[in-house]
Amino acid sequence: MDRGQITARAKEYVARESETGFRTEVEQLLAKADGAAGESEWKELEDRFYRDLEFGTGGLRGVIGGGYNRMNRLVVTRATQGLCDYLKATFPGKPLSACIAYDSRRYSASFALDTALVFAANGIKAWLFSALRPTPELSFAIRHLKADTGVVVTASHNPPKYNGYKAYWNDGSQVTPPHDEGIIERVNAVKEVKFMDKEEALAKGLLAVIDKDVDEPYVAMVKSNLFRPELFKEFGKRVRLVYTPLHGTGALHFERVMKDLGLDVATVPEQREPDGEFPTVAFPNPEEAAALKLALELGRKLKADCVMATDPDADRLGIAVPGKDGTGDFILITGNQLGSLHLDYILLTRTELGIMPKKPAAIRSIVTTDLQARIAHKYGVESHECLTGFKWIAELMRKFELDGRGFVYGSEESYGHLIEKEVRDKDGISAAALTAEMTLYWKSKGKSLLDRLDEIYLEYGFYEEKGVSKYFEGASGMDVMRGIMEGYRNSQPATLGGIAVTSIRDVKTGLAWDVADPADPQATGMATRKVDLPASDVIQWYLKDGTMVTVRPSGTEPKIKYYILLRTDAGMTGGLEVARAASAKKTAAILADIRKVIDR
């Protein structure tokens, strides 16, 4: 967009925004732009208006502030009006209802109330939680109350300047095609947002406050999906957990569930209370070692058996366990490792207890370790792939219900796990409860989680996963990321880290193909094959040694992400230590090739 278009959009926004603070931000930028504005002020105005926030893998997410490319009252209420319009067109004449939840971030409570009052003004009953609640409980509430849609105001694990808006469908999953495209069309067509006063909405029964009437069934559901309750009675007092909610929503249900199970939990006091500024961490993300610093310090002090952390909306779980060297230090368990431990334990347990469903099936994202597929194969369980984002796992769960498959577990590498069918999004609370049970089970066998993980590696091969990403902010950043992806498509790499690329899968074009081996004069590339996945801007390279490397722009943040998934034979001379060293060497070489592209 040129300067005139940006300015026109900014003035339009000022005329429409009812929140004084957001409106004033843009007015001040416009005043400077009309005068002798510096380059930084103009860039700021451009970034706020060069595009509208779009639904990605996690709905709306952006920096809080005035502008169409920001999270603010106008953007939130406009999105809700579009959602209302789409619902009424999709279900004409049906009495409609919606559930709304929110986390501890700045403006979350007010955005959630605004959302509820737009629903009410459109004649859609709004079930609004009385205080902040975890995202998985919102998914549960939609199904429990038989609502037609739902919204949770959260930016998950992003820094404090962000907030977001996730829209859900009537099965408790985030919206997928064609509904997401349909909602976006309606949002873009919104001319006027309907709004109702809170007191009027309450008086008319179009706004209802919920809390314990959903909390109690949710907690009961989490506990009902555990397998071995006798373990808690026998060994619960022998295990101590340290937990941090990272200033988010998790403490309410985590502490309740663990107390009900009879477990000793010490919550990090500095991080227990909700705080949208997240004052003790740079990123409230359990994937980041720095975010667990206080929890690990407490874990060492108390000699905990496991340290657990949930992100601000409590849909992700990260853990750390004591190392095997006896020093008292803790080892961080990755999302891929925990998912593999979960699946191994679930399938072993279901087999031992004779409760494996008919046609059992597990789900993992396309950037999640293939170790899970190998574990599933051992037990005769199907392992299905889907795009990144838990809404795609939920979509496969819907298909399973239609074709008689029995869902047993869903996982993605970014610390997302789903144990139960009553929720259709990742659930850090239920994942924590299962992890506690799993810890007790292996402790009863004289093993730690690290012991069991090594046993898995010795059986299936050593797997190592490495992720790398880089932020590209603003309109120019989007161009840079598009250029990177186009560059790969125009000239695919022949090697990565010195290892030959043997096949390529481009999910955007829907094609996969083998690559001829230049060292073999008789080799030829095979014909292209169709990819059985929805189109998405993802390229995957399969290397000669079995390694897979994936690149994709993030659907929720201005960054490009790479995933390196390696497998090394753990039965080689020297065992796991040799395998670890070989994997580290390959990882470093592949990362060097990636850096040549994203750092130039």
Buried (B, 14 or more C-beta within 10 A) or exposed (E): EEEEEBBEBBBEBBEBBEBEEBBEBBBEBBEBBEEEBEEEBBBBBBBBBBBBBBBBBBBBBBBBBBBBBBBBBBBBBBBBBBBBBBBBEBEEEEEBBBBBBBBBBBBBBBBBBBBBBBBBBBBBBBBBBEEBBBBBBBBBBBBBBEBBBBBBBBBBBBBBBBBBBBBBBBBBBBBBEEBBEBBBEBBEEBEEBBBBEEEEBBEEEBBBEBEEEBBEBBBEBBBEBBBBBEBBEEBBEEBBBBBBBBBBBBBBBBBBBBEBBEBBBBBBEBBBEBBBEBEBBEBBBBBBEEBBBBBBBBBBEBEBBBBBBBBBBBBBBBBBBBEEEEEEEBBBBBBBBBBBBBBBBBBBBBBEEEEBBEEBBBBBBBBBBBBBBBBBEEBEBBBBBBBBBBBBBBBBBEEBEEEEBBBBBBBBBBBBBBBBBBBBBBBBBBBBBBBBBBBBBBBEEEBBBBBBBBEBBBEBBBBBBBBBBBEBBBBEBBEBBBEBBEEBEEEBBEBBBEBBBBBBBBBBEBEBBBBBBEEEEEEEEEEBEEBEBEEBBBBBBBBBBBBBBBBBBBBBBBBBBBBBBBBBEBEEEEBBEBBBEBBBEBBEBBBEBBEEBBEE
